Amino acid sequence: MATALPVVAIIGRPNVGKSTLFNRLVGKKLALVDDRPGVTRDRREGDAELLGMPFRIVDTAGFEDEDPQTLPGRMRQQTQAAVNEADVALFVIDSRAGIVPLDEEIGRWLRGSDTPVVILANKAEGKAQDGGVYEAFNLGFGDPIPFSAEHGLGLDDLFHALRPHVEREEVEEEIVDEEDLSGPLKLTIVGRPNAGKSTLVNRMLGEDRMITGPEAGITRDSITIDWEWQGRAVRLIDTAGLRRKAKVDDKLEKLSAADTRRAIDFSEVVVLLLDATRGLEAQDLRIADQIFEEGRAMVIALNKWDVAENGSSLYQGVRAALEEGFAQVKGVPLLTISAATGKGVDQLLQAAFDVREAWSQRVPTSRLNRWFEDAVERNPPPAPGGKRIKLRYVTQIKTRPPSFVIFGTRVDQLPESYRRYLVNGIRKELGFGAVPVRLTLRSPKNPFAPTT
């Protein structure tokens, strides 16, 4: 059973921008927003996501000092209940107006509750509002976050402040799509014409399911077959051979190639089959690059190993050529097989299951941040023009393929070599091996930057 999302309650006096903040975090205009105070009366809840971190957000009525029997008093009771039930409270003040007596009263009440508090100085668009931000220190909840709910200013700082209260290890562990891992392995076989793809499929199935022969290009459609290997479900896709585009002028062959590319897109693991009697060719590298660009996990198999000559030197030569011509994913599993005899086929299938598991994993936040801090400490980012690039934190936003976002300042000037250093560290130190890893660099948005 899925763990309930952590709850964040927004609290503050009327008209400080609570509903605008709520709408910003849920990504929709669910809460009514108006300049008049008191528009929100009941608690409004919604599923929110902040930079890949999910939680439940509660918008509350403006906190007013009224008799409990009056409508404002009953609204206040609802607000207090929401805060008591929350994992963390977002205390919103208006930085334009500064701290007023009602803010101080709310602060006294929050200090008496057991709910952790993050203070948000809203409407902080520009230096003119700095006074209100500084006044918020006096409320005793630590550093206030300068924020603009209207423009989205300060989202990264809010993420950083909420993360200790909201991001949970047990929730993260469950984000991994266990149904996909227990479901059929979606395995696609690709390669140049006559590399032995259909022969390999027949060997896996133990029957002559696919037409084979010495002629190149017998297979035209992508053929999908459901079967089991050692009690584990596999959805196997045999594809048409991929030739260099310049050599493809037949309309049917173009359609077959497009069908193969679609099969790659819908697969989890792709086996790139090479002909050991011909070694590694430029078209093999193009196919590998296409698999990588689609974000699929990959295993490379040298077929016809039973008839290959000088096996050891051939293997080392192919491995070296792969790492030179396909450097973005060093260490892709390279196996030797014979589709004709069956040698190495079980090892190939086990490697496919293993690489899918790596492709599907999510790193716990604590482990990810330990790695990130160590990586930056070992090799700090450069300082172009004497101004250091500051990398602040990292988060994993998705799996399949594993995708990460690093937030910092001046990241647009980070050299590609340093980005490769981080990607290689993720693969090597966090257990992703050679699966494709997506890494995006982001800076906080400046709402006052000129738009085009």
VMD Tcl script that draws the C-alpha trace (Angstrom):
set ca {
  {0.00 0.00 0.00}
  {1.37 3.43 -0.94}
  {2.43 5.69 1.93}
  {0.32 8.85 2.33}
  {1.97 12.00 1.08}
  {3.39 14.38 3.69}
  {1.20 17.42 4.35}
  {2.20 21.09 4.14}
  {-0.25 23.65 5.60}
  {-0.16 27.31 4.50}
  {-0.96 29.74 7.31}
  {-0.99 33.53 7.59}
  {-3.22 36.51 8.12}
  {-5.69 37.47 5.36}
  {-4.46 38.73 1.98}
  {-0.79 37.82 2.27}
  {-0.94 35.62 -0.87}
  {-1.67 32.19 0.56}
  {-4.05 31.13 -2.23}
  {-1.69 32.41 -4.92}
  {1.03 30.28 -3.33}
  {-1.33 27.30 -3.22}
  {-2.11 27.67 -6.93}
  {1.58 28.01 -7.71}
  {2.44 24.75 -5.94}
  {-0.42 22.66 -7.35}
  {0.19 24.03 -10.84}
  {-3.48 24.98 -11.32}
  {-5.81 27.81 -10.36}
  {-7.79 25.74 -7.88}
  {-8.06 28.38 -5.17}
  {-9.92 31.62 -5.77}
  {-7.64 34.66 -5.65}
  {-8.83 38.20 -5.09}
  {-7.51 41.40 -3.54}
  {-10.28 41.27 -0.97}
  {-9.34 39.48 2.26}
  {-11.24 36.41 3.46}
  {-11.94 34.80 0.08}
  {-10.73 31.42 1.37}
  {-12.88 29.98 4.14}
  {-12.63 26.20 4.15}
  {-9.44 24.23 3.97}
  {-8.57 23.46 0.37}
  {-6.24 20.56 -0.39}
  {-4.35 19.57 -3.49}
  {-1.49 17.39 -4.67}
  {1.60 19.52 -5.15}
  {5.04 18.89 -6.58}
  {8.03 21.14 -6.06}
  {11.04 20.37 -8.28}
  {10.15 16.69 -8.35}
  {9.24 16.44 -4.64}
  {5.56 15.45 -4.08}
  {3.43 16.44 -1.09}
  {-0.12 17.37 -0.10}
  {-0.71 21.12 0.26}
  {-3.49 22.68 2.36}
  {-4.66 26.26 1.82}
  {-6.22 27.73 4.94}
  {-8.40 30.70 5.79}
  {-6.73 33.88 6.93}
  {-5.89 33.70 10.64}
  {-8.03 36.32 12.43}
  {-8.48 37.23 16.07}
  {-12.23 36.68 16.43}
  {-14.67 34.98 18.78}
  {-14.77 31.19 18.12}
  {-18.56 31.34 17.57}
  {-18.30 33.82 14.68}
  {-17.62 32.81 11.10}
  {-14.02 34.17 11.23}
  {-13.57 32.36 14.54}
  {-14.73 29.04 13.10}
  {-12.43 29.62 10.11}
  {-9.57 30.10 12.55}
  {-10.37 26.76 14.22}
  {-10.19 25.05 10.82}
  {-6.82 26.68 10.21}
  {-5.48 25.56 13.58}
  {-6.66 22.00 12.93}
  {-4.93 21.99 9.53}
  {-1.64 23.07 11.10}
  {-1.87 20.49 13.90}
  {-2.38 17.71 11.35}
  {0.41 18.88 9.01}
  {4.02 17.73 8.81}
  {5.19 21.32 8.36}
  {3.56 24.76 8.32}
  {4.37 27.46 5.78}
  {3.93 30.74 7.66}
  {3.36 33.44 5.03}
  {3.90 37.13 5.74}
  {3.61 40.14 3.43}
  {7.12 41.59 2.99}
  {5.66 44.81 1.57}
  {3.66 45.51 4.72}
  {6.25 44.14 7.13}
  {5.37 42.46 10.42}
  {2.04 43.56 11.93}
  {0.56 42.62 15.36}
  {-1.53 39.78 13.89}
  {1.64 38.21 12.41}
  {3.19 38.31 15.88}
  {0.10 36.65 17.37}
  {0.22 33.88 14.75}
  {3.92 33.45 15.50}
  {3.24 33.03 19.24}
  {0.59 30.39 18.51}
  {2.87 28.50 16.09}
  {5.71 28.45 18.62}
  {3.35 26.67 21.01}
  {2.48 23.95 18.48}
  {4.51 20.82 17.70}
  {4.45 21.44 13.93}
  {7.74 22.59 12.34}
  {7.50 26.02 10.72}
  {9.06 27.49 7.57}
  {8.58 31.24 7.23}
  {7.94 32.71 3.79}
  {8.24 36.44 3.09}
  {5.87 36.77 0.14}
  {5.61 39.64 -2.37}
  {9.40 40.11 -2.21}
  {9.74 41.35 -5.79}
  {12.65 43.77 -5.59}
  {14.89 45.36 -3.00}
  {12.16 47.71 -1.77}
  {10.67 44.75 0.13}
  {13.92 43.85 1.93}
  {12.77 45.61 5.11}
  {9.83 43.26 5.55}
  {12.07 40.26 4.92}
  {14.51 41.38 7.63}
  {11.67 42.04 10.07}
  {10.56 38.42 9.68}
  {13.74 37.29 11.47}
  {12.18 38.64 14.68}
  {9.42 36.02 14.58}
  {11.93 33.37 15.67}
  {11.55 30.77 12.91}
  {14.99 31.04 11.37}
  {15.87 32.51 8.00}
  {12.80 33.77 6.12}
  {12.58 32.83 2.44}
  {12.19 35.85 0.14}
  {9.44 34.73 -2.21}
  {7.01 35.80 -4.89}
  {4.04 33.48 -5.26}
  {2.90 35.50 -8.27}
  {6.20 35.25 -10.18}
  {7.62 31.99 -8.80}
  {10.67 33.69 -7.27}
  {12.32 31.60 -4.53}
  {11.00 28.14 -5.47}
  {14.43 26.55 -5.16}
  {14.95 28.02 -1.67}
  {11.49 26.81 -0.65}
  {12.35 23.32 -1.92}
  {15.53 23.32 0.14}
  {13.67 24.43 3.29}
  {10.79 21.94 2.94}
  {12.89 18.94 1.94}
  {13.93 17.85 5.50}
  {10.24 17.79 6.54}
  {8.66 16.48 3.33}
  {11.00 14.09 1.52}
  {10.82 10.65 3.07}
  {12.97 7.62 2.41}
  {10.03 5.23 2.48}
  {8.10 7.29 -0.07}
  {11.11 7.45 -2.36}
  {11.63 3.71 -2.20}
  {8.05 3.19 -3.38}
  {8.38 5.59 -6.31}
  {10.28 2.89 -8.20}
  {7.81 1.26 -10.54}
  {7.73 -2.22 -9.06}
  {5.02 -3.34 -11.45}
  {7.29 -2.69 -14.40}
  {10.18 -4.58 -12.76}
  {7.97 -7.60 -12.08}
  {6.28 -7.34 -15.47}
  {7.64 -8.56 -18.79}
  {11.10 -7.39 -19.76}
  {10.53 -5.40 -22.94}
  {13.57 -6.53 -24.92}
  {14.31 -5.39 -28.47}
  {16.99 -6.93 -30.72}
  {18.54 -4.50 -33.22}
  {21.53 -4.47 -35.52}
  {22.70 -4.29 -39.09}
  {21.15 -6.63 -41.68}
  {22.27 -10.26 -41.39}
  {23.78 -9.86 -37.92}
  {21.74 -12.89 -36.82}
  {18.83 -11.22 -35.02}
  {16.14 -13.67 -36.09}
  {18.42 -16.63 -35.45}
  {18.97 -15.32 -31.93}
  {15.22 -14.97 -31.36}
  {14.64 -18.52 -32.55}
  {17.38 -19.78 -30.23}
  {15.83 -17.97 -27.27}
  {12.39 -19.38 -28.03}
  {13.64 -22.87 -28.81}
  {11.68 -22.99 -32.06}
  {11.87 -21.66 -35.62}
  {9.54 -18.78 -34.93}
  {11.30 -16.35 -37.30}
  {12.32 -16.88 -40.91}
  {16.10 -16.94 -41.24}
  {18.54 -17.28 -44.10}
  {21.73 -15.86 -45.64}
  {19.84 -13.07 -47.41}
  {19.99 -9.70 -45.69}
  {16.72 -7.97 -44.83}
  {14.38 -10.95 -44.48}
  {12.70 -9.39 -41.45}
  {10.71 -6.28 -42.33}
  {8.25 -5.76 -39.49}
  {9.04 -5.51 -35.80}
  {7.71 -8.81 -34.45}
  {6.64 -9.00 -30.79}
  {6.62 -12.35 -28.98}
  {5.67 -12.99 -25.34}
  {7.52 -15.87 -23.68}
  {9.32 -16.85 -20.47}
  {12.97 -17.33 -19.62}
  {13.65 -19.24 -16.41}
  {10.16 -18.34 -15.16}
  {10.55 -14.62 -15.91}
  {8.31 -12.94 -18.46}
  {9.90 -11.42 -21.57}
  {8.29 -9.43 -24.36}
  {10.74 -9.99 -27.19}
  {10.87 -7.80 -30.29}
  {12.76 -8.78 -33.40}
  {13.40 -5.90 -35.82}
  {14.43 -5.18 -39.36}
  {18.13 -4.57 -39.96}
  {19.20 -0.93 -39.84}
  {21.40 0.30 -42.67}
  {22.99 3.69 -43.17}
  {20.33 6.19 -44.32}
  {22.23 7.00 -47.50}
  {21.86 3.37 -48.61}
  {18.13 3.21 -47.92}
  {16.10 4.26 -50.97}
  {13.40 1.61 -50.99}
  {10.15 2.88 -49.49}
  {9.42 -0.42 -47.72}
  {12.88 -0.46 -46.18}
  {12.36 3.10 -44.97}
  {9.12 2.06 -43.31}
  {10.86 -0.95 -41.74}
  {13.59 1.29 -40.37}
  {11.00 3.65 -38.90}
  {9.25 0.65 -37.34}
  {12.55 -0.43 -35.76}
  {13.06 3.01 -34.30}
  {9.57 2.92 -32.79}
  {10.39 -0.50 -31.30}
  {13.48 1.01 -29.64}
  {11.37 3.82 -28.22}
  {8.89 1.40 -26.59}
  {11.48 -1.04 -25.23}
  {13.22 -1.11 -21.87}
  {16.44 -2.86 -22.87}
  {17.89 -2.98 -26.37}
  {20.37 -5.65 -27.47}
  {22.67 -4.31 -30.18}
  {23.77 -7.39 -32.09}
  {27.12 -7.23 -33.87}
  {28.49 -9.68 -36.43}
  {31.79 -10.91 -34.99}
  {32.96 -11.92 -38.46}
  {32.78 -8.27 -39.54}
  {33.76 -6.52 -36.31}
  {32.52 -3.08 -35.33}
  {31.40 -0.76 -38.12}
  {30.38 2.89 -38.18}
  {26.71 1.97 -38.57}
  {26.87 0.02 -35.30}
  {27.97 3.19 -33.51}
  {25.14 5.14 -35.12}
  {22.63 2.58 -33.87}
  {24.18 2.66 -30.39}
  {23.93 6.44 -30.36}
  {20.25 6.24 -31.34}
  {19.54 3.81 -28.48}
  {21.33 6.12 -26.07}
  {19.45 9.21 -27.32}
  {16.15 7.41 -26.74}
  {17.27 6.79 -23.15}
  {17.05 2.99 -23.37}
  {19.28 0.60 -21.45}
  {21.63 -1.31 -23.75}
  {23.57 -4.57 -23.97}
  {25.96 -5.23 -26.85}
  {26.40 -8.82 -28.07}
  {29.08 -10.10 -30.44}
  {27.27 -12.83 -32.38}
  {28.75 -15.68 -34.47}
  {31.50 -16.05 -31.89}
  {31.74 -19.75 -32.74}
  {33.19 -18.92 -36.16}
  {35.14 -15.77 -35.27}
  {38.91 -15.81 -35.62}
  {41.42 -14.41 -33.11}
  {38.71 -14.06 -30.50}
  {40.72 -12.37 -27.73}
  {42.20 -9.64 -29.91}
  {38.82 -9.16 -31.65}
  {37.04 -8.67 -28.33}
  {39.62 -6.19 -27.05}
  {39.55 -4.32 -30.35}
  {35.75 -3.99 -30.31}
  {35.79 -2.88 -26.67}
  {38.44 -0.22 -27.39}
  {36.61 1.00 -30.50}
  {33.34 1.25 -28.55}
  {34.91 3.32 -25.79}
  {36.57 5.60 -28.32}
  {33.59 6.03 -30.63}
  {30.86 5.87 -27.96}
  {32.52 7.51 -24.99}
  {29.30 8.84 -23.43}
  {28.48 5.39 -22.05}
  {31.67 3.61 -21.12}
  {31.32 0.11 -19.76}
  {28.22 -0.98 -21.69}
  {27.96 -4.77 -21.19}
  {29.76 -6.46 -24.11}
  {29.07 -10.20 -24.34}
  {30.08 -12.89 -26.80}
  {27.36 -15.25 -28.01}
  {26.50 -17.73 -30.72}
  {22.88 -17.67 -31.79}
  {23.57 -20.80 -33.86}
  {24.78 -22.92 -30.91}
  {23.15 -21.09 -27.99}
  {26.44 -20.34 -26.25}
  {26.20 -17.19 -24.11}
  {22.46 -16.61 -24.66}
  {21.50 -17.17 -21.01}
  {24.22 -14.76 -19.90}
  {22.85 -12.21 -22.37}
  {19.33 -12.46 -20.94}
  {20.60 -12.19 -17.36}
  {22.56 -9.07 -18.32}
  {19.38 -7.60 -19.83}
  {17.44 -8.11 -16.59}
  {20.32 -6.67 -14.56}
  {20.62 -3.55 -16.70}
  {16.86 -2.96 -16.55}
  {17.06 -2.97 -12.76}
  {19.81 -0.34 -12.83}
  {17.84 1.70 -15.38}
  {14.78 1.66 -13.10}
  {16.35 2.47 -9.74}
  {15.83 5.59 -7.64}
  {18.59 6.72 -5.30}
  {17.52 7.58 -1.72}
  {17.89 11.31 -1.11}
  {20.37 10.91 1.73}
  {22.70 8.78 -0.39}
  {22.36 11.09 -3.39}
  {23.26 14.15 -1.36}
  {26.24 12.44 0.31}
  {27.59 11.56 -3.12}
  {26.96 15.08 -4.44}
  {28.66 16.82 -1.53}
  {31.69 14.50 -1.78}
  {31.92 14.93 -5.56}
  {31.89 18.73 -5.35}
  {34.35 18.74 -2.45}
  {36.79 16.44 -4.29}
  {36.63 18.47 -7.46}
  {35.10 21.95 -6.97}
  {33.54 23.66 -10.01}
  {35.78 26.16 -11.82}
  {35.64 29.92 -11.35}
  {35.51 31.54 -14.82}
  {36.47 35.19 -14.60}
  {37.23 34.74 -10.92}
  {33.55 34.12 -10.05}
  {32.94 30.64 -8.71}
  {30.12 28.51 -10.03}
  {28.11 27.37 -7.01}
  {26.32 24.02 -7.18}
  {23.76 23.87 -4.38}
  {21.89 20.56 -4.47}
  {20.75 17.68 -6.65}
  {17.49 15.78 -6.93}
  {16.40 12.78 -8.98}
  {13.26 13.72 -10.87}
  {12.48 10.42 -12.62}
  {13.62 6.93 -13.52}
  {13.67 4.98 -16.79}
  {15.99 6.63 -17.77}
  {17.38 7.96 -14.47}
  {17.16 11.76 -14.64}
  {18.66 14.30 -12.26}
  {18.55 18.07 -11.82}
  {21.38 20.05 -10.22}
  {20.56 23.56 -9.01}
  {23.13 26.28 -8.68}
  {24.27 29.71 -9.76}
  {26.02 30.50 -13.07}
  {25.52 26.90 -14.18}
  {25.34 28.07 -17.81}
  {29.11 28.55 -17.58}
  {29.84 25.08 -16.24}
  {32.21 23.30 -18.68}
  {30.98 20.17 -20.41}
  {33.95 18.31 -18.92}
  {32.66 19.00 -15.41}
  {29.16 17.89 -16.39}
  {30.67 14.61 -17.68}
  {32.52 14.28 -14.37}
  {29.20 14.44 -12.51}
  {27.42 12.03 -14.88}
  {30.28 9.53 -14.66}
  {30.19 9.82 -10.87}
  {26.45 9.08 -10.83}
  {27.00 5.99 -12.96}
  {30.05 4.68 -11.15}
  {29.27 5.52 -7.52}
  {25.48 5.23 -7.40}
  {25.13 1.88 -9.16}
  {23.79 2.92 -12.57}
  {26.62 1.36 -14.53}
  {26.42 2.21 -18.20}
  {22.72 3.05 -18.48}
  {21.87 6.46 -19.98}
  {21.73 9.18 -17.32}
  {20.03 12.51 -17.94}
  {21.50 15.50 -16.09}
  {19.96 18.98 -16.27}
  {21.49 22.12 -14.76}
  {19.19 24.88 -13.54}
  {19.54 28.31 -12.01}
  {16.86 30.11 -9.99}
  {14.62 32.09 -12.31}
  {14.82 35.87 -12.18}
  {11.27 37.22 -12.55}
  {12.66 40.67 -13.49}
  {14.82 39.46 -16.34}
  {13.72 40.95 -19.67}
  {11.51 38.67 -21.73}
  {11.70 38.27 -25.47}
}
mol new
graphics top color blue
foreach p $ca { graphics top sphere $p radius 0.5 }
foreach p [lrange $ca 0 end-1] q [lrange $ca 1 end] { graphics top cylinder $p $q radius 0.2 }
display resetview
